[in-house]
Amino acid sequence: MKHWDIFCKVVDNYGDIGVSWRLARQLAAEQGLPVRLWVDELAAFVRLCPQWVAGSSQCEVNGVWVSQWTLSETVQPGQVVICAFGCDLPPSWLERMAAKTPPPLWINLEYLSAEDWVEGCHGLPSPHPRLPLRQYFFYPGFTPSTGGLLREAELTLRPAVQLPNYRLKISLFSYDQPFVVELLQCWAAHPQPVLCLVAPGVLNDRLAGWAGSRGALTVEEVPFVSQPEYDARLAACQLNFVRGEDSFVRAQWAQHPFVWQIYPQQEEAHRIKLEAFLARYLAGLDVPSTQAVRAFWHAWNVPAAGALAHTWPAFAAALPALQSHAERWAQQLFIQPDLASQLVSFAAHRVECGL
């Protein structure tokens, strides 16, 4: 069977499933592949996909067959099986993979990281300890020696449509930030009008009472939207606060300054990933702007009273330089092959060679 299977376990509500859904759609639309996407929490997926048929446990959407994870117990694996972000496959699925001749190509699609070691691990195989199977590690990344980033063929780097009447337009999508009100107070005192579009999430309770206008600031709570609509929102704003992985990548394609809130990990492992990206992203930027970005991103990711209010003025002053830098950065990434195309090439080579 020539179809591809993608398994996704929802960890932080939207990041994992967001990446998996984008990848599945792109493989189907641009590569012409039959794709099945297996999801353990359909509720998270449904919010990303308004076309979903209510009450269904499986449905075909945008050329992708999306199913509840548990339904995988009764079907045969396809030619390629992708584990999104290292999720464990059902034991019975692994047994069925091992029973096929030849067995499916098994790919572990890892989390995106800018760390140097990723280049050396990209594409390496790992044998299963018991079954005649091997999985290959596929690392998205920011250099030609990695798997690249998700980027649909229709994406072009062009100026975005601007929202009228506001000098600073901000999209705010984040995990919790206990001192976010400090930032809103700064925006309320801004010399020009500020519009902040707040996506649904844990910040809504902290921002209770801020909806509407206060000083220079207008806060609007906006509904959860499909991925294409969210991408358009990022492109229309001049500053984007994003979180996790999917919106992080989309903010870079939007070509505007952004602030990334990385998903917290045990033993502060996420801090290493944050520093690795900053080192790569800020290369070539002037020293004052570099210092402003580092200080503000740290304040956003490591909450402390007074930190946001203290670091915001320098970050705001750096926004013009960061706009030009964001455009250069996106152009640099754009010349590299996209992740879906690289996955298809990677799979074709190994299937052809019987690896």
BATI-517259 format. One record per residue (C-alpha): residue in one letter; y, x, z. Coordinates in steps of 0.02 Angstrom, whole numbers, padded with zeros to 5 digits, always signed. Each point is the difference from the previous one (the first is absolute). Example, Ala and Ser with C-alpha at 12.3 -4.5 7.8 and 13.67 -1.06 7.14 Angstrom:
a-00225+00615+00390s+00172+00069-00033
***
This chain:
m+00000+00000+00000k+00164+00078-00059h+00115-00083+00124w+00088+00087+00144d-00009-00052+00183i+00143+00035+00122f-00027-00026+00187c+00150-00020+00115k+00007-00024+00188v+00170-00061+00057v+00069+00117+00135d+00188-00026+00010n+00012-00171-00082y+00072+00048-00169g-00006+00188-00036d-00186+00018-00038i-00019-00163-00092g+00166+00028-00089v-00062+00162-00077s-00171-00071-00039w+00072-00155-00084r+00120+00102-00107l-00140+00116-00052a-00119-00142-00042r+00131-00088-00106q+00044+00159-00092l-00181+00045-00037a-00029-00174-00070a+00163-00019-00098e+00024+00176-00068q-00175+00072-00006g-00091-00159-00049l-00126+00016+00141p-00091-00144+00085v+00049+00024+00183r-00061-00081+00160l+00107+00020+00155w-00090-00029+00166v+00116-00038+00147d-00048-00024+00182e+00158-00099+00046l+00048-00118-00140a+00147-00068+00102a+00095+00163-00027f-00041+00001-00185v+00053-00180-00027r+00178+00040+00055l+00009+00129-00140c-00073-00119-00128p+00079-00173-00014q-00121-00044-00141w-00146-00003+00122v-00094-00165+00008a+00018-00064+00179g-00163-00009+00098s-00097+00110-00122s-00110+00146+00051q+00008+00072-00175c+00115-00022-00148e+00049+00085-00164v+00182+00051+00000n+00089+00107-00131g-00166+00048-00075v-00071+00060+00168w-00142-00088+00090v+00053-00001+00184s-00132-00044+00130q-00028-00008+00186w-00088+00161+00054t-00153-00090+00069l-00044-00069-00171s-00042+00176-00059e-00169-00015+00087t-00074-00097-00146v+00061+00095-00155q-00040+00163-00089p+00123+00148+00002g+00095+00042-00157q+00012+00165-00091v+00139+00064+00114v+00023-00041+00184i+00165+00042+00087c+00021+00002+00188a+00185-00022+00033f+00060+00117+00137g-00173+00054+00058c-00063-00171+00051d-00187-00009+00036l-00105-00091-00128p-00125-00132+00060p-00169+00086+00032s-00091-00118-00117w+00126+00040-00137l-00036+00186+00019e-00186-00036-00013r+00027-00096-00161m+00107+00142-00068a-00138+00125+00038a-00130-00109-00086k+00093-00001-00166t-00037+00128-00137p+00119+00081-00021p+00089-00043+00163p+00181-00058-00010l+00139+00126+00009w+00063-00011+00180i+00183+00042+00027n+00090+00009+00167l+00183-00037-00038e+00091+00089+00140y+00169-00029+00080l+00152+00073-00086s+00059+00165+00074a+00119+00139-00050e-00096+00131+00101d-00047+00159-00094w-00186-00010+00039v-00017-00161-00100e+00000+00095-00165g-00153+00101+00053c-00099-00152+00056h+00041-00115-00145g-00155-00041-00101l-00126+00084+00116p-00171-00082+00024s-00088-00039+00163p-00187-00044+00005h-00060-00148+00101p-00102+00062+00151r-00148-00112-00040l+00011-00081-00171p+00003+00083-00172l+00185-00035-00018r+00159+00103+00000q+00178-00057+00021y+00151+00083-00078f+00165+00017+00092f+00147-00054-00105y+00170+00041+00072p+00161-00080-00061g+00144+00122+00007f+00163+00068-00064t-00059+00149-00104p-00099+00022-00162s-00148+00066+00103t-00024-00169+00086g-00042-00176-00057g+00182-00051-00022l+00082-00165+00048l-00026-00180-00051r+00119-00037-00143e-00027-00140-00124a+00029+00038-00184e+00146-00121-00013l+00099+00087+00137t+00154+00086-00068l+00132+00098+00092r+00158-00099-00037p+00152-00054+00101a-00035-00149+00112v+00089-00167+00004q+00121+00002+00146l+00032-00139+00125p+00184-00050-00012n+00134+00001+00134y-00078+00132+00113r+00038+00186+00005l-00164+00037+00090k-00158-00102-00028i-00149+00039+00112s-00181-00057-00003l-00084+00012+00170f-00191-00002+00011s-00074+00091+00149y-00116+00010+00146d+00078-00024+00170q+00159+00097+00043p+00060-00041+00176f+00176+00065-00030v+00033-00082-00169v+00147-00099+00072e+00094+00165+00019l-00008+00017-00188l+00059-00177-00031q+00149+00033+00113c+00044+00151-00108w-00011-00107-00156a+00107-00137+00078a+00135+00131+00025h-00017+00069-00178p+00165+00013-00097q-00073-00097-00148p-00111-00155-00007v-00185+00028+00036l-00144-00117-00046c-00167+00026+00088l-00153-00090-00067v-00133-00008+00136a-00180-00024-00054p-00118-00099+00113g-00078+00104+00138v+00012+00058+00179l+00186+00038-00013n+00045-00183-00019d-00011-00032+00188r+00108+00151+00038l+00130-00061-00125a+00008-00176+00072g+00181-00052+00003w+00054+00120-00137a-00033-00116-00148g+00163-00038-00089s+00159+00102+00008r+00068+00114+00135g+00144+00115-00042a-00034+00085-00167l-00186-00041+00012t-00095-00147-00072v-00184-00014+00047e-00117-00107-00103e-00182-00030+00045v-00089-00006-00167p-00173-00073-00036f-00155+00102-00036v-00015+00017-00189s-00122+00063-00130q-00003+00184-00042p+00102-00014-00162e+00134-00099+00093y+00003+00128+00140d+00017+00142-00126a+00150-00089-00075r+00076-00017+00174l-00016+00187+00030a+00081+00037-00167a+00147-00114+00039c+00039+00080+00169q+00090+00164+00030l-00101+00048+00153n-00180-00048+00037f-00092+00011+00165v-00186+00001-00039r-00162+00024+00093g-00180+00053-00026e-00051+00053-00175d+00026-00135-00131s+00184-00036+00031f+00027+00188+00029v-00053+00037-00179r+00096-00147-00071a+00159+00057+00086q-00014+00165-00093w-00017-00089-00167a+00153-00105+00046q+00106+00161-00011h+00107-00036+00153p+00016+00083+00170f-00136-00059+00118v-00065+00021+00177w-00187+00009+00025q-00084-00060+00160i-00171+00080-00003y-00150-00090+00073p-00032+00072+00176q-00164+00094+00023q-00093+00072+00147e+00050+00171+00066e+00164-00010-00097a-00089+00041-00164h+00129-00105-00093r+00139+00118+00053i-00081+00140-00099k-00008-00111-00155l+00181-00052+00023e+00058+00182+00011a-00104+00047-00152f+00083-00135-00105l+00174+00043+00061a-00026+00182-00044r-00053-00046-00177y+00125-00141-00026l+00154+00090+00065a-00026+00160-00100g+00157+00036-00100l+00112-00119+00099d+00159+00068+00079v-00010+00056+00181p+00110-00135+00081s-00093-00140-00089t-00168+00079+00044q+00048+00009+00183a+00062-00180-00003v-00161-00066-00075r-00111+00096+00121a+00100-00057+00152f+00006-00184-00051w-00182-00011-00055h-00054+00078+00165a+00107-00124+00095w-00080-00143-00096n-00178+00063+00027v+00018+00063+00179p+00096-00137+00091a+00124+00058+00132a+00153-00085+00071g+00158+00053-00091a-00089+00099-00137l+00032-00123-00142a+00183-00024+00043h+00022+00188+00015t-00081+00046-00166w+00057-00144-00110p+00178+00062-00041a-00061+00162-00078f-00138-00090-00094a+00124-00129-00066a+00116+00139-00058a-00146+00079-00094l-00046-00158-00097p+00093+00048-00161a-00090+00168-00006l-00165-00085+00043q+00022-00123-00144s+00009+00142-00126h-00144+00087+00087a-00108-00157-00005e+00024-00013-00188r-00049+00183-00027w-00152-00019+00113a-00062-00153-00094q+00021+00088-00167q-00102+00146+00066l-00142-00116+00054f+00008-00103-00159i-00058+00142-00113q-00165+00014+00095p-00152-00108-00047d-00014-00159+00102l-00139-00030+00126a-00094-00137-00094s-00008+00103-00161q-00061+00151+00096l-00134-00103+00087v-00065-00062-00167s-00004+00177-00073f-00083+00067+00157a-00134-00136-00007a-00031+00017-00187h-00030+00186+00014r-00125-00016+00143v-00092-00148-00074e-00015+00090-00166c-00064+00159+00083g-00115-00094+00120l+00086+00072+00153
***
